Amino acid sequence: MKPLLLATRNKGKLKEIEAILGGGVQLMSLDDYPDAPEVAEDRDTFEGNAIKKAAEVADATGEITLADDSGLEVDTLDGAPGVYSARFSGEGASDESNNE
């Protein structure tokens, strides 16, 4: 069986996807491909970011690749911060600064 490359270096996300897939798939992560490109998540939707990341990583590695993008969409903020969740408190934001 050909492994599936998850386009992330986030170990928590890797565990989450492994649990969803039920262990029937051999998963790899970007940690297995240190030269894989860092893909800018600059699309207007989560779906757009995920498609871009999967395509660029697949092109660079030649592997079947899965990517996702997620964030917070708050109704009272008209869906914000949305795709900007990771940078909500500014460029170079961290989880800690986003939660302040």
ZAKOLTI-343850 format. One record per atom (N, C-alpha, C): residue number from 1; residue in three letters; chain; atom name; x, y, z. Coordinates in nm, 3 decimals, m for minus. Layout:
// residues N
- NUM, ALA, A, CA, X, Y, Z $
...
END
This chain:
// residues 100
- 1, MET, A, N, 0.084, m0.118, 0.000 $
- 1, MET, A, CA, 0.000, 0.000, 0.000 $
- 1, MET, A, C, 0.089, 0.124, 0.000 $
- 2, LYS, A, N, 0.058, 0.217, m0.088 $
- 2, LYS, A, CA, 0.133, 0.343, m0.096 $
- 2, LYS, A, C, 0.093, 0.431, 0.022 $
- 3, PRO, A, N, 0.191, 0.490, 0.089 $
- 3, PRO, A, CA, 0.158, 0.576, 0.204 $
- 3, PRO, A, C, 0.091, 0.706, 0.161 $
- 4, LEU, A, N, 0.027, 0.769, 0.255 $
- 4, LEU, A, CA, m0.039, 0.897, 0.235 $
- 4, LEU, A, C, 0.041, 1.003, 0.309 $
- 5, LEU, A, N, 0.079, 1.107, 0.240 $
- 5, LEU, A, CA, 0.153, 1.217, 0.301 $
- 5, LEU, A, C, 0.056, 1.322, 0.350 $
- 6, LEU, A, N, 0.061, 1.350, 0.478 $
- 6, LEU, A, CA, m0.019, 1.457, 0.536 $
- 6, LEU, A, C, 0.068, 1.583, 0.537 $
- 7, ALA, A, N, 0.023, 1.685, 0.469 $
- 7, ALA, A, CA, 0.103, 1.806, 0.449 $
- 7, ALA, A, C, 0.102, 1.894, 0.574 $
- 8, THR, A, N, 0.168, 1.844, 0.678 $
- 8, THR, A, CA, 0.179, 1.918, 0.803 $
- 8, THR, A, C, 0.303, 1.871, 0.879 $
- 9, ARG, A, N, 0.350, 1.956, 0.966 $
- 9, ARG, A, CA, 0.454, 1.917, 1.062 $
- 9, ARG, A, C, 0.394, 1.915, 1.203 $
- 10, ASN, A, N, 0.265, 1.938, 1.212 $
- 10, ASN, A, CA, 0.193, 1.943, 1.339 $
- 10, ASN, A, C, 0.163, 1.801, 1.385 $
- 11, LYS, A, N, 0.232, 1.758, 1.490 $
- 11, LYS, A, CA, 0.215, 1.621, 1.540 $
- 11, LYS, A, C, 0.074, 1.596, 1.593 $
- 12, GLY, A, N, 0.011, 1.697, 1.649 $
- 12, GLY, A, CA, m0.126, 1.683, 1.696 $
- 12, GLY, A, C, m0.223, 1.658, 1.582 $
- 13, LYS, A, N, m0.203, 1.730, 1.472 $
- 13, LYS, A, CA, m0.289, 1.711, 1.355 $
- 13, LYS, A, C, m0.268, 1.572, 1.295 $
- 14, LEU, A, N, m0.143, 1.526, 1.295 $
- 14, LEU, A, CA, m0.112, 1.393, 1.244 $
- 14, LEU, A, C, m0.185, 1.286, 1.326 $
- 15, LYS, A, N, m0.182, 1.299, 1.459 $
- 15, LYS, A, CA, m0.253, 1.204, 1.546 $
- 15, LYS, A, C, m0.403, 1.209, 1.522 $
- 16, GLU, A, N, m0.456, 1.328, 1.503 $
- 16, GLU, A, CA, m0.599, 1.345, 1.479 $
- 16, GLU, A, C, m0.642, 1.274, 1.349 $
- 17, ILE, A, N, m0.565, 1.292, 1.243 $
- 17, ILE, A, CA, m0.597, 1.229, 1.115 $
- 17, ILE, A, C, m0.580, 1.077, 1.125 $
- 18, GLU, A, N, m0.476, 1.032, 1.195 $
- 18, GLU, A, CA, m0.459, 0.888, 1.216 $
- 18, GLU, A, C, m0.581, 0.828, 1.285 $
- 19, ALA, A, N, m0.634, 0.898, 1.385 $
- 19, ALA, A, CA, m0.751, 0.849, 1.457 $
- 19, ALA, A, C, m0.874, 0.846, 1.365 $
- 20, ILE, A, N, m0.889, 0.947, 1.282 $
- 20, ILE, A, CA, m1.003, 0.952, 1.190 $
- 20, ILE, A, C, m0.995, 0.837, 1.090 $
- 21, LEU, A, N, m0.875, 0.809, 1.040 $
- 21, LEU, A, CA, m0.858, 0.705, 0.939 $
- 21, LEU, A, C, m0.858, 0.564, 0.998 $
- 22, GLY, A, N, m0.848, 0.554, 1.129 $
- 22, GLY, A, CA, m0.857, 0.424, 1.194 $
- 22, GLY, A, C, m0.736, 0.334, 1.180 $
- 23, GLY, A, N, m0.624, 0.389, 1.144 $
- 23, GLY, A, CA, m0.501, 0.310, 1.139 $
- 23, GLY, A, C, m0.485, 0.222, 1.017 $
- 24, GLY, A, N, m0.576, 0.228, 0.923 $
- 24, GLY, A, CA, m0.567, 0.143, 0.804 $
- 24, GLY, A, C, m0.480, 0.200, 0.694 $
- 25, VAL, A, N, m0.420, 0.316, 0.720 $
- 25, VAL, A, CA, m0.339, 0.384, 0.618 $
- 25, VAL, A, C, m0.205, 0.419, 0.679 $
- 26, GLN, A, N, m0.099, 0.398, 0.603 $
- 26, GLN, A, CA, 0.033, 0.440, 0.649 $
- 26, GLN, A, C, 0.047, 0.589, 0.621 $
- 27, LEU, A, N, 0.060, 0.668, 0.728 $
- 27, LEU, A, CA, 0.072, 0.813, 0.713 $
- 27, LEU, A, C, 0.216, 0.859, 0.729 $
- 28, MET, A, N, 0.250, 0.958, 0.650 $
- 28, MET, A, CA, 0.377, 1.028, 0.665 $
- 28, MET, A, C, 0.342, 1.175, 0.686 $
- 29, SER, A, N, 0.440, 1.251, 0.733 $
- 29, SER, A, CA, 0.419, 1.394, 0.749 $
- 29, SER, A, C, 0.533, 1.469, 0.683 $
- 30, LEU, A, N, 0.527, 1.599, 0.685 $
- 30, LEU, A, CA, 0.635, 1.679, 0.627 $
- 30, LEU, A, C, 0.766, 1.661, 0.702 $
- 31, ASP, A, N, 0.760, 1.607, 0.824 $
- 31, ASP, A, CA, 0.884, 1.574, 0.895 $
- 31, ASP, A, C, 0.964, 1.469, 0.818 $
- 32, ASP, A, N, 0.895, 1.388, 0.737 $
- 32, ASP, A, CA, 0.962, 1.287, 0.654 $
- 32, ASP, A, C, 1.022, 1.349, 0.527 $
- 33, TYR, A, N, 0.988, 1.473, 0.500 $
- 33, TYR, A, CA, 1.035, 1.545, 0.381 $
- 33, TYR, A, C, 1.085, 1.684, 0.422 $
- 34, PRO, A, N, 1.199, 1.690, 0.487 $
- 34, PRO, A, CA, 1.247, 1.820, 0.537 $
- 34, PRO, A, C, 1.269, 1.924, 0.428 $
- 35, ASP, A, N, 1.286, 1.881, 0.304 $
- 35, ASP, A, CA, 1.307, 1.978, 0.195 $
- 35, ASP, A, C, 1.178, 2.018, 0.125 $
- 36, ALA, A, N, 1.065, 1.966, 0.173 $
- 36, ALA, A, CA, 0.937, 2.004, 0.113 $
- 36, ALA, A, C, 0.914, 2.154, 0.135 $
- 37, PRO, A, N, 0.849, 2.218, 0.041 $
- 37, PRO, A, CA, 0.831, 2.363, 0.052 $
- 37, PRO, A, C, 0.735, 2.401, 0.164 $
- 38, GLU, A, N, 0.759, 2.518, 0.222 $
- 38, GLU, A, CA, 0.660, 2.579, 0.311 $
- 38, GLU, A, C, 0.561, 2.648, 0.219 $
- 39, VAL, A, N, 0.437, 2.612, 0.228 $
- 39, VAL, A, CA, 0.336, 2.666, 0.138 $
- 39, VAL, A, C, 0.262, 2.779, 0.207 $
- 40, ALA, A, N, 0.261, 2.895, 0.144 $
- 40, ALA, A, CA, 0.187, 3.009, 0.199 $
- 40, ALA, A, C, 0.038, 2.981, 0.190 $
- 41, GLU, A, N, m0.030, 2.991, 0.302 $
- 41, GLU, A, CA, m0.175, 2.972, 0.304 $
- 41, GLU, A, C, m0.239, 3.109, 0.281 $
- 42, ASP, A, N, m0.247, 3.147, 0.154 $
- 42, ASP, A, CA, m0.289, 3.282, 0.118 $
- 42, ASP, A, C, m0.420, 3.286, 0.038 $
- 43, ARG, A, N, m0.494, 3.179, 0.042 $
- 43, ARG, A, CA, m0.623, 3.176, m0.027 $
- 43, ARG, A, C, m0.732, 3.234, 0.063 $
- 44, ASP, A, N, m0.847, 3.261, 0.006 $
- 44, ASP, A, CA, m0.956, 3.324, 0.080 $
- 44, ASP, A, C, m1.044, 3.226, 0.156 $
- 45, THR, A, N, m1.022, 3.096, 0.134 $
- 45, THR, A, CA, m1.105, 2.995, 0.202 $
- 45, THR, A, C, m1.016, 2.885, 0.258 $
- 46, PHE, A, N, m1.070, 2.813, 0.356 $
- 46, PHE, A, CA, m0.998, 2.697, 0.410 $
- 46, PHE, A, C, m0.975, 2.595, 0.299 $
- 47, GLU, A, N, m1.079, 2.573, 0.218 $
- 47, GLU, A, CA, m1.068, 2.477, 0.109 $
- 47, GLU, A, C, m0.958, 2.517, 0.011 $
- 48, GLY, A, N, m0.954, 2.645, m0.024 $
- 48, GLY, A, CA, m0.852, 2.693, m0.117 $
- 48, GLY, A, C, m0.712, 2.673, m0.063 $
- 49, ASN, A, N, m0.692, 2.701, 0.065 $
- 49, ASN, A, CA, m0.561, 2.681, 0.127 $
- 49, ASN, A, C, m0.523, 2.533, 0.127 $
- 50, ALA, A, N, m0.617, 2.446, 0.158 $
- 50, ALA, A, CA, m0.589, 2.303, 0.164 $
- 50, ALA, A, C, m0.555, 2.248, 0.025 $
- 51, ILE, A, N, m0.630, 2.290, m0.075 $
- 51, ILE, A, CA, m0.603, 2.243, m0.211 $
- 51, ILE, A, C, m0.465, 2.291, m0.257 $
- 52, LYS, A, N, m0.434, 2.417, m0.232 $
- 52, LYS, A, CA, m0.304, 2.471, m0.272 $
- 52, LYS, A, C, m0.191, 2.395, m0.204 $
- 53, LYS, A, N, m0.204, 2.373, m0.074 $
- 53, LYS, A, CA, m0.098, 2.306, 0.001 $
- 53, LYS, A, C, m0.081, 2.162, m0.047 $
- 54, ALA, A, N, m0.191, 2.090, m0.064 $
- 54, ALA, A, CA, m0.182, 1.951, m0.110 $
- 54, ALA, A, C, m0.116, 1.943, m0.248 $
- 55, ALA, A, N, m0.155, 2.032, m0.338 $
- 55, ALA, A, CA, m0.101, 2.029, m0.474 $
- 55, ALA, A, C, 0.049, 2.061, m0.476 $
- 56, GLU, A, N, 0.090, 2.164, m0.403 $
- 56, GLU, A, CA, 0.231, 2.203, m0.404 $
- 56, GLU, A, C, 0.319, 2.097, m0.338 $
- 57, VAL, A, N, 0.272, 2.040, m0.228 $
- 57, VAL, A, CA, 0.350, 1.936, m0.160 $
- 57, VAL, A, C, 0.355, 1.810, m0.245 $
- 58, ALA, A, N, 0.245, 1.773, m0.308 $
- 58, ALA, A, CA, 0.244, 1.656, m0.395 $
- 58, ALA, A, C, 0.340, 1.675, m0.513 $
- 59, ASP, A, N, 0.338, 1.794, m0.572 $
- 59, ASP, A, CA, 0.430, 1.822, m0.683 $
- 59, ASP, A, C, 0.576, 1.811, m0.638 $
- 60, ALA, A, N, 0.606, 1.858, m0.518 $
- 60, ALA, A, CA, 0.744, 1.858, m0.469 $
- 60, ALA, A, C, 0.792, 1.720, m0.426 $
- 61, THR, A, N, 0.700, 1.635, m0.379 $
- 61, THR, A, CA, 0.742, 1.506, m0.322 $
- 61, THR, A, C, 0.708, 1.387, m0.409 $
- 62, GLY, A, N, 0.611, 1.402, m0.498 $
- 62, GLY, A, CA, 0.566, 1.290, m0.578 $
- 62, GLY, A, C, 0.476, 1.194, m0.502 $
- 63, GLU, A, N, 0.433, 1.233, m0.383 $
- 63, GLU, A, CA, 0.349, 1.147, m0.299 $
- 63, GLU, A, C, 0.202, 1.187, m0.308 $
- 64, ILE, A, N, 0.115, 1.090, m0.281 $
- 64, ILE, A, CA, m0.027, 1.119, m0.264 $
- 64, ILE, A, C, m0.037, 1.202, m0.136 $
- 65, THR, A, N, m0.098, 1.318, m0.146 $
- 65, THR, A, CA, m0.092, 1.414, m0.036 $
- 65, THR, A, C, m0.230, 1.463, 0.005 $
- 66, LEU, A, N, m0.248, 1.472, 0.136 $
- 66, LEU, A, CA, m0.370, 1.526, 0.196 $
- 66, LEU, A, C, m0.331, 1.648, 0.278 $
- 67, ALA, A, N, m0.409, 1.754, 0.265 $
- 67, ALA, A, CA, m0.386, 1.874, 0.345 $
- 67, ALA, A, C, m0.519, 1.925, 0.396 $
- 68, ASP, A, N, m0.514, 1.997, 0.505 $
- 68, ASP, A, CA, m0.635, 2.063, 0.552 $
- 68, ASP, A, C, m0.598, 2.200, 0.605 $
- 69, ASP, A, N, m0.697, 2.282, 0.618 $
- 69, ASP, A, CA, m0.680, 2.413, 0.679 $
- 69, ASP, A, C, m0.803, 2.434, 0.766 $
- 70, SER, A, N, m0.783, 2.496, 0.878 $
- 70, SER, A, CA, m0.896, 2.519, 0.967 $
- 70, SER, A, C, m0.872, 2.646, 1.046 $
- 71, GLY, A, N, m0.975, 2.690, 1.112 $
- 71, GLY, A, CA, m0.966, 2.809, 1.194 $
- 71, GLY, A, C, m1.099, 2.834, 1.261 $
- 72, LEU, A, N, m1.109, 2.948, 1.321 $
- 72, LEU, A, CA, m1.231, 2.985, 1.391 $
- 72, LEU, A, C, m1.315, 3.078, 1.304 $
- 73, GLU, A, N, m1.444, 3.051, 1.302 $
- 73, GLU, A, CA, m1.539, 3.141, 1.237 $
- 73, GLU, A, C, m1.644, 3.176, 1.342 $
- 74, VAL, A, N, m1.645, 3.302, 1.383 $
- 74, VAL, A, CA, m1.732, 3.348, 1.490 $
- 74, VAL, A, C, m1.848, 3.425, 1.430 $
- 75, ASP, A, N, m1.969, 3.377, 1.457 $
- 75, ASP, A, CA, m2.089, 3.439, 1.399 $
- 75, ASP, A, C, m2.097, 3.589, 1.430 $
- 76, THR, A, N, m2.073, 3.627, 1.554 $
- 76, THR, A, CA, m2.086, 3.769, 1.591 $
- 76, THR, A, C, m1.977, 3.856, 1.529 $
- 77, LEU, A, N, m1.875, 3.793, 1.473 $
- 77, LEU, A, CA, m1.770, 3.866, 1.401 $
- 77, LEU, A, C, m1.784, 3.846, 1.250 $
- 78, ASP, A, N, m1.905, 3.809, 1.207 $
- 78, ASP, A, CA, m1.933, 3.785, 1.064 $
- 78, ASP, A, C, m1.836, 3.683, 1.003 $
- 79, GLY, A, N, m1.806, 3.579, 1.080 $
- 79, GLY, A, CA, m1.721, 3.472, 1.030 $
- 79, GLY, A, C, m1.573, 3.492, 1.054 $
- 80, ALA, A, N, m1.535, 3.607, 1.105 $
- 80, ALA, A, CA, m1.393, 3.632, 1.134 $
- 80, ALA, A, C, m1.353, 3.551, 1.258 $
- 81, PRO, A, N, m1.229, 3.519, 1.276 $
- 81, PRO, A, CA, m1.116, 3.552, 1.189 $
- 81, PRO, A, C, m1.101, 3.460, 1.068 $
- 82, GLY, A, N, m1.173, 3.349, 1.061 $
- 82, GLY, A, CA, m1.169, 3.263, 0.943 $
- 82, GLY, A, C, m1.029, 3.217, 0.907 $
- 83, VAL, A, N, m0.993, 3.232, 0.779 $
- 83, VAL, A, CA, m0.862, 3.183, 0.733 $
- 83, VAL, A, C, m0.747, 3.261, 0.797 $
- 84, TYR, A, N, m0.778, 3.369, 0.866 $
- 84, TYR, A, CA, m0.673, 3.449, 0.931 $
- 84, TYR, A, C, m0.657, 3.413, 1.079 $
- 85, SER, A, N, m0.718, 3.305, 1.123 $
- 85, SER, A, CA, m0.715, 3.267, 1.265 $
- 85, SER, A, C, m0.573, 3.258, 1.320 $
- 86, ALA, A, N, m0.483, 3.196, 1.246 $
- 86, ALA, A, CA, m0.346, 3.178, 1.296 $
- 86, ALA, A, C, m0.272, 3.310, 1.309 $
- 87, ARG, A, N, m0.316, 3.411, 1.235 $
- 87, ARG, A, CA, m0.249, 3.542, 1.237 $
- 87, ARG, A, C, m0.338, 3.649, 1.298 $
- 88, PHE, A, N, m0.438, 3.608, 1.373 $
- 88, PHE, A, CA, m0.540, 3.701, 1.423 $
- 88, PHE, A, C, m0.481, 3.815, 1.504 $
- 89, SER, A, N, m0.378, 3.788, 1.581 $
- 89, SER, A, CA, m0.319, 3.894, 1.663 $
- 89, SER, A, C, m0.198, 3.958, 1.595 $
- 90, GLY, A, N, m0.182, 3.935, 1.465 $
- 90, GLY, A, CA, m0.076, 4.001, 1.390 $
- 90, GLY, A, C, 0.025, 3.903, 1.333 $
- 91, GLU, A, N, 0.111, 3.954, 1.245 $
- 91, GLU, A, CA, 0.215, 3.871, 1.185 $
- 91, GLU, A, C, 0.305, 3.815, 1.295 $
- 92, GLY, A, N, 0.347, 3.691, 1.278 $
- 92, GLY, A, CA, 0.432, 3.627, 1.377 $
- 92, GLY, A, C, 0.357, 3.586, 1.502 $
- 93, ALA, A, N, 0.224, 3.583, 1.493 $
- 93, ALA, A, CA, 0.141, 3.550, 1.609 $
- 93, ALA, A, C, 0.167, 3.407, 1.655 $
- 94, SER, A, N, 0.146, 3.386, 1.783 $
- 94, SER, A, CA, 0.157, 3.252, 1.842 $
- 94, SER, A, C, 0.021, 3.213, 1.898 $
- 95, ASP, A, N, 0.007, 3.087, 1.936 $
- 95, ASP, A, CA, m0.118, 3.044, 1.999 $
- 95, ASP, A, C, m0.147, 3.130, 2.121 $
- 96, GLU, A, N, m0.042, 3.160, 2.197 $
- 96, GLU, A, CA, m0.060, 3.239, 2.319 $
- 96, GLU, A, C, m0.111, 3.380, 2.287 $
- 97, SER, A, N, m0.050, 3.446, 2.190 $
- 97, SER, A, CA, m0.094, 3.582, 2.159 $
- 97, SER, A, C, m0.233, 3.585, 2.098 $
- 98, ASN, A, N, m0.269, 3.481, 2.024 $
- 98, ASN, A, CA, m0.404, 3.475, 1.967 $
- 98, ASN, A, C, m0.510, 3.455, 2.074 $
- 99, ASN, A, N, m0.472, 3.398, 2.187 $
- 99, ASN, A, CA, m0.567, 3.372, 2.295 $
- 99, ASN, A, C, m0.577, 3.485, 2.395 $
- 100, GLU, A, N, m0.496, 3.587, 2.380 $
- 100, GLU, A, CA, m0.499, 3.700, 2.475 $
- 100, GLU, A, C, m0.616, 3.792, 2.448 $
END
